C-alpha cells in the first residue's frame, strides 16, 4: 500500500495516471463525435440513439466515472505543468527540430487549452443536456427531440462561432496530448515525428468530425 501511495505521489506515477486518463478521455471524445454524426441520417436515428444512451441504467455509473477521470486528468496535469515550469523553464534556443518545436508548442499551452476545453464542456452541458426539452414520439415511444434542439442552437451565429473556436482549441489540445499519452506510458517519445503525426491525425479526425455537425446545422438544418 505504501509503495502504491509513493508511486501516485511521484512524478512518474502522476504522469502514468495522466496518460491513462488521457487515453480514456480520447476514446470518449472519439465515440461522442461518432455518435454526433448520426445527425446526418435523420432526426429519428439521432434521437433514438440519444434516447438509448440516457435510458441505459449504466449511464449513471459511466457519467460518474467520466467526471472522476476528467478531474484526475486535469488536476494531475496542472500539478505536473506547474512543477515542470518552476523546475526547468524552457528557453527558445532549446527548440531544435521541427518535431520538437511542434511538441514544445503544444506542451506549453496544454494547461490553457485544457482549461478552455473544461469551460466549453460546462457550457455545452448547460446548453444541451439541461437545455429545452422538446418531446417527439417514434413507434409509440416518447423521447427527447435532441435533433431539433441541436439545429435550433447552431442556428445562432454567436454560438456557432464559439463552438467552432472551441473545436480548434480541442484540436490543439489533442494534437499534443494524444501523442504525449504514449510518452507518459513509456511507449514512445512525444518528440518522435511518427507519433507526433499520429497525434495530429487523431486530433484532426475528432475535431473535424465535431466541426461538421454545427456547420451542417447552421446551413442545412431543418431543410
N, C-alpha and C positions, 0 to 999 in steps of 0.2 A: 504493500500500500504506500509506504514511504517513497519507494523508488518511482511509483507512478506519479505521486504528487510532485516529486522533484523534476520529473520529466515535463509535466504540464507547466511548471513554473519556469523552466528553462526556455531559451530562445528556440532551441531545436524542437522542443515539444510544442511550443506555440506555433511555429512555422508548419509543423505537421498538421495541427488542428485547422489552421487557416487553409492549408491545402485540401484537406478532406472536406471541410465545409464549403470551400470554394468550388470543388468538383460537384458537390451535391447541388449547390445553387445554380451552377452552369447547366446541369441536367434539367433543373426545374424550368429555367427560362427557355430552354430549347423545347421542352414539352408544352409549355404555355404558349409559345409562339406558334407551334404546330397546331394547337387547338384553335387559335385565333384564325388560322387560315380556312377553317370550316365555314367562315362567313361567306366565302365565295361560292359555297354550294347551296346557299339559300337560307332564309330565316328558320325554317323548320329544323334542318340539321344542326344549325348553330345553337338554337335554343334548346333542342333536345340534348345536345352534348353538355351544355351548361347545367341543365336540369339533372342529368345523371350524376354530375360531379357533386352538386350541392345536396342531393338526396342520398348520396352514399354514406352509410354510417361511419366509414373510416375517415371521412373528410375532416372531422374534428381533431383526431389524432395527428393527421397529416398537417393540418394548419399549425398546431402547437409545435410539432417537430420542425416545421419550416421556420417559424418565428424564432425558436431557440437556435437553430442553425444560423440564421441571419445575424442574431445578436452575438453569438460566439465569434462568428467570422468577422463582424465589424469591430467588436471590442478588442480582439486579439490583434487584428490587422492594424488598428490605430496605435495600440501599445507598441507593436514592433516598429512601426513607422517613426514614432516619437523617439524610441530608443536608438534607432539607426541614425537619425538625424543629429542627435546630440552626441553620439559616439564617433561618427565618421561622416562629416559633411563632404559632399561630392563637388569637386571643382570641375568647371567646364573643360579644362585641359585633359581630364582623365577620360573623356569620351572619345574613344579611338575609332572603332569600326562603325559602319552604318547600322549593323545589327545592335551593337552596344548603345549607340545613340538612341535608337528606337526603344530599346529596353529601358534605358535611363529615363527617357521622356515619360513613358508610361508609368514607370515606378514612381517618379517624382510627383505625379498628380493622382496617384491611386487613392489617397485619403480624400482629396477634394471630390473626385468623381464618385467615390463611394458614398460620400455624404449627400451629393446631389441625387444619386440613384435612390437613396433612402428617402429623401424629400419627395421624389417623384412617386415612390411606392405608396407613401402615406396619402398623397393627394389622389393617386389612382384608385386606391381602395375607397376613399370617401366618395369619389365620383361615380364609380361603377358598382362596387359591392353594396354600398349604402345609398346608392342613387335611387331615382324614381323607379317604382315597381309598376311595370305595365304587364297585365295578365294576358295570356294567349292560350288557346286550347288546341291540342293536336290529338286526334283519336280518343277523345273523351278525357284527356289528361290536361289539367290546367298547370301552366308553368309560367315562369317569368319571360317576358319578351325582351331578352337582353339585346337582341339584334336591333330592335327599334331604339333602345337607349343608346347603343354604340353609335348608330347613324346620327342620332339627334345631337350627341355630344361632339362628334367630329365635324358636324356642320358649322360649328363655331370656329372661326378663323383663329382666334386667340388661343383656344385650347389646342387646335391643330398644330400651331407653331410651337407651343410649349411642349407638346408630346413629341414632335419630331426632334426638337432640340434635346430632349431627354434621351431619345434613342441614339443620338450622336454621342452623348456622354456615356451611355451604356456601351456603345461600340468601343470607345477609348478605354473604358474600364476592362472590358472583356478581352480586348486585343492583347493587353499585357497580362491581365490576371489569369487567363486560361493557360497560357504558357508558363506563367510563374507557379501555377499549381504543381506542375511536374518537377519544377526545381525544388519546391518545398517538400515534395515527397522523395526527393533524391533520385529522380529518374533521369532528368535531362537538365542541362543548363539553360536558363532563360535567354542567355546571350547566343545560343546556337541558332543559326539562321533558319534551319528546318523547323524547329519547334516554334520559333517566332512566327514563321509563315503560317503554321497550323493555327496559332492563336488568332492571327488576323483573319484567317479563313472562317474560323468558328464565329468570331465577332461579327463578321460581315453577314454570315448566314442568319444569325439570330437577329441582329439589328435590322438587317434588310427585310426579314420576314415581318418584324414589327412595323417597319416603315410602310409596307404595302397596305395594311388594313386602314389606317386613318386617311391615306390618300384616296383609297377606293371609296371610303365612307363620305369624304368631302365632295368628290367629283361625280360619283356614280351611285351613291346611296339613295335608296328609295325609287330608283328608276327600274 
